[in-house]
Amino acid sequence: MVALEQHVAPLVSAVNGASVRFVDPLDDAEWDRKIAEFRHATSFHSRAWCQALKETYRFRPLYAVAERAGVMCGVLPFMEVDNLPKGRRGVSLPFTDECCALGVDAQVVERLNAVVMEEGRRRQWNYAEFRGTPVAGAGPGLSFFDHRLELQAPDKVFARFDSSVQRAIRKAERSGVTVEISDTLEALRAFYGLHERTRQKHGVPPQSFAFFANIHRHILQSRHGFVVLARADKRVVAAAVFFQFGKKAIYKFGASDDRFQQLRANNLVFWKAIQALAENGVVELDFGRTSLSNEGLRRFKLGWGSQESRLDYFKYDFRRKRFARGCDRASGWQTRVMGVLPRVMCRWVGTMFYRRLA
């Protein structure tokens, strides 16, 4: 804590008797226990996710925490990113679909937003990006779809799937596709091979394996997530990574070999993951964000009986003193270029430049 506070001005603001300050969750061994008291807390609020991001990309955690009588009553995770070409900025959080503020009431959340803005001006950020936290009086700069599935007994969940999803699951089973659920580094390496292939297909550089190694070290080894691998004739043809925190789970990464698409292995991966999560006491699975233009992925997620909502990002430009529009990079010239590069070049781009894309 001392090292962090050397760089952060002490901020104490009255919010119904609460004080607000900035902390690094890695300095608090009780962090996960504290945030677990908030019903909207997810893996993205946890120490493990913070540690994976910090160790891989050297981002500086600046989590705004509101406390009342020594008890946490709100938290807004932010990290400071400082590199070219975007310069110094605050993001909540980098490489994270959504990381909303947690608070006992709306007043606490509004004050956390304001304190972060004050700190952004003091630290001369170019902008601050709120991912999933509404900002009073501002319109969203970028929007996505979000899909969440309420988990019950597996047979009840299965009954809510579209008939096409049910048929795909049965087809994968008849085709002899087998599924393994694992938290080992070897399983993550098997996933990563497909991850590289899938990212190249979509024109996106893969993140470095060092990032996934840190995910394994801090999330999977602590039993807060797992890898699901689907095999056909011993070949891994589909895989996914899921995070779990308390009773909420997140589908974070997915990949597949499109040469075996007809086996519908992806459907079996999700179905086995849903069963495992339900058995672990999870009550909600977040399928992650979906670009508004990606109708195919949207239909896939809706087919599981998920509830659709809008996920908004708010981006404040300190130089122009106004909220700005964002850009969804799910498509464009850069995706076309990445799609034709050799895989070894895609890997190099991901390793060298991903930190700048946060």
N, C-alpha and C positions, 0 to 999 in steps of 0.2 A: 504493500500500500504506500509506503513512504516514497519509493522510487516514482510511482505514478504521480503522487501529489506534488512532486517537484515540478511537474510540467503542467499541472492543472490548477487554476485558481480555485480556492475554496469557495463554494457557492452554497449559501444557506438561505433558503427562501421559505417564508411562512405559507403553508398550504393547509389550512385547518389544523394548525399545530404540528405540521410535518416539516422536516428539513430535507433539502435535496443536495446531493453531492455526487461526485464521479468516483467510480471504483473500477478495479480490475477483478472480475470474478475469480481469476486464478489465485488471488490472494485470500480468498474466503473458502475454507474447506466446507462450510455449511451452506454454500450458495444453492446447490440443487434442492436441499431441504426447504430453504426459504421460498424459492420460486414455485415449488410444488404446491404451495398454498393457494396459488392463483389458478383458476380452472382453465384458463386459456394458455397456460405454459406448455411449451413443446420442447423437443430436442434442440431447436434453434436458440432457445434461451439458456441452455445448459452450459456448464463449465466445459464439458467435453467438446462441444462444437466450437466454443471460443478458443480452446486450446489447439484444436486442429487448424483453425484459420490462422491463429497467431504464429504457430510453429512453422507452418508452410509458407506463409506470405509476409510475416513480420508486420502485420497490421497492429495498431495500438488500440487496445480495448478502452473505450470511454463509456461505461454503462452508467447512465443517470439513475440514481436510486433515491427514492423518497422514503423517509423513515418517520415514524411517529412513536414516541416513547421507546426508541430503540428497536422497533419492529418494522420490517420492510412493508410499506403499503403501496409501493409502485416501483416499476423499473422500465427503463427504455434503453435497450442495448444499442450502442453505436460503436463503430470502429473508425479510427482515422486512417485514411489511405493517402500516401504522399508519393506520387511518381508522375513521370511524364506519360502521355501528353496532358492528362487531366488536372495535374497539380494536386494540391492538398484539399481534401474533402472528407466529409463524414457520411458514412453509409450504415444503414440499419437493416440487415447486415450484409457484408459482401458475400456473393455466391450463395445467397439465401433467398428462397422464394418469398417468404413472408416472416417478419419478426415484429409483431405488433407490440405496442406498449402494454404492460400489465399494470393494472391499478384497481384500487378498491372502489373508485368512483371516477366520473368524467372529469371532475375538477383536478384530481391528481394527475391524470393523463395530460390535460391541457397545460398544467404547470411544467411537467416534464418536457413537453414539446418546447415550451418557451425557454426553459433553462438550456436545452440543447442548442437552440437558436442563438442564445446569448453567448454560449461557449464557442459556437462556430464563428461568430463575428470576432470574438477575442482572439481566436487561433487563426484568423484570416483564411478560413475555408473558402474555396471557390463555390461550393454548394453543399447542401445537406439533403440526403435522400431518405425519406421515411417509407418503408416497405410494409404496408398494411396498417399503419397507424394514421387515422384521419387527422387532418390539421384544420382547425376551425377557420372558416372564411376562405379556404383555398380549394381550387378545383384540381382533380387528379391530373398529373402530367403524363401518366401511362397507366393503362388498365389491362387486366388479364381475366380469364375465367379461373375460378377455383372450384374444385369438386371434392366433396367429403362424403364418406360412406359410414353410416351408423352400423356398427357390428353387433350382431346378436348371435344366437345359436346358428352354426353353419348352415343347417338345413333351411332356416328362415331367411338367411342372407341369400342363399342360392336361389330361392324362390323369387327373389326380387330382381334377379338378373334378367336382361333381355333374352329372348329365346335364342338369338344368334350367339350370345355369349355362352349360354348353356351348351349349345351344340358344339361350339369350338372347344370347350373344356372336354367334352366327351370324345371328340375327334382326337385330341391330343392323347388322351388316355388309350384309345383304341390303337393309335399309331405306335404305341410302345414308348412314348416319351416318359422319362423318369425324372423325378425332381429331388434335389438335395437341398436342405437348409443347413447353413453352416456359418460360423463366425471366425473361420480360420483365415490366415493370410493367403494360403493356397487358393481358397475359394475366391478371395478378392482378386487374386492375380488372374484366375480364369475369367472372372467378370471383366477385368480390365482389357483383356484381349478383344472381347466383343465391344467394349466401350469405345476403343479406338476405331474399330470398323464402323460403328454406328455414327459416331461423331463426324467421321469423314464423309459418310453418305449424306449427312445433313449440312455439310459445309461448316462445321464448327470444330475448332481445335480441341483435342482432349486435354483435360487437366493432367498434370504430372502424376506419375505413380507415387511420388513422395507425398502428395496430398492424400491419396487413398491409404498409404501406409500409416499416416497420422490418424485418419479415420478409424483404421483398424485398431491402432494402439489405444486411442482414447474413447472410442464409441463401441466398437464391436467387442473388444476384450472386456469391457465393463458390462457386457450383456445388455447394452442399450441399442442393439441393432443386429441385423444378420443379412447374409447374402442368400439368395435363392438361385440355384442353377438348374436349368433344364437340359437334359441330354437326350440325344437320339443316336443310337449305335456308338455310345461312349463319347460322342462329340458334343461339346457345349454349344447349344443353338440359341439359347435365350437366358437372360440373367437379370436380376434386379437387386438393389440395395434398399433396405428399409431401416428407418430409425424408430426407436420407441422411447418415450419418456412418460412414466406414469401410465395413464390409461389412453394416451394419444399416440398414434403412429403416423409416420410420414413416408411416402414413397419418394425416395430421393433421386435414385439413378436407375435407369433401365437401358438395356441393350439387347440386340438380337442379330442373328445371321439371316439376312433376307433371302438367302438361297434356300432356307428351310421354312419359309413363311407358311407354306401350305399345311405344316404340322400343327399350327396354332399353339406352339409351345408358350408364347407370351401369356396366353389366357390361363394355361395351367400354372405358370409361375405365380400369377396374381391370386388364383384360387387357393393354392397351397399356402401362400403368405397370409391370406385372409383367415384361413383355418388356424394357422399357427398363432396369429395375433389374437384371435378370439379366445383361444385356449390360454393365452398369457394374460387375459383380463382386459385387453384393449377394447375400448368402446367406440373409437372413431379412427378412421383411416383417411388421411389427407392425401389425395392423388397429386398434389402439387399444381403449380400454375400452368396455364395453357394460353398461348397467344390467341388473341381474338380472331386472327386469320386462319388458325389451324383447325378447320372444321373436322378433319378426320380424327385428330387426337381428342377433340371435344366429344365426338360421338362415341369413341372408344370408352372414355371415362363415364359418360352418361349411361352406357350400356350396363354398367355394374350396379345400377340403382342409386348412384350417388346424387347428392343435392348440389345444384350449381349456384354459385354466387359470384359477385364481381370483386376482384382483388385490385385495389388501387394503390399506386405509388405517387408520392408527393415530393417534388424536387424544388428546393428553394435555391435560387441563384443569388449569392451575396453580392456579386459585382453589379448586377442589374437591379437588385433589391426587389425581386418579384419571384413568384413561383413560375417555373418554366415547364415546357413540354419535354417529355422524354422520347427515346427512340427504341422501339422493339427491334432488336437485331436478329430476329428469327429468320429473316430473309434479307436479300440484298446482294450487292456485288461481292461483298466479302465472303458470303457463303458459297457463291459460285467458284471463286478462286480456291477456297479451301477444299472444295469438292474434287478438284482435279490435281491437287498436289500429291506427291507420293506420301505414303503413310509415315515414313520416317521424317519427312519435312513437317507434316502436321504435328507429330510428336514434339519436334523441336520448337515449333511456334508456340505450342501449348506450354512447354516448360519455360521458355524465355519470356513470353509476353502475357501470360494469363493474369499475373498480378496487376497489370495495367488495365485489365478489362473489368475490374471490380466495380 
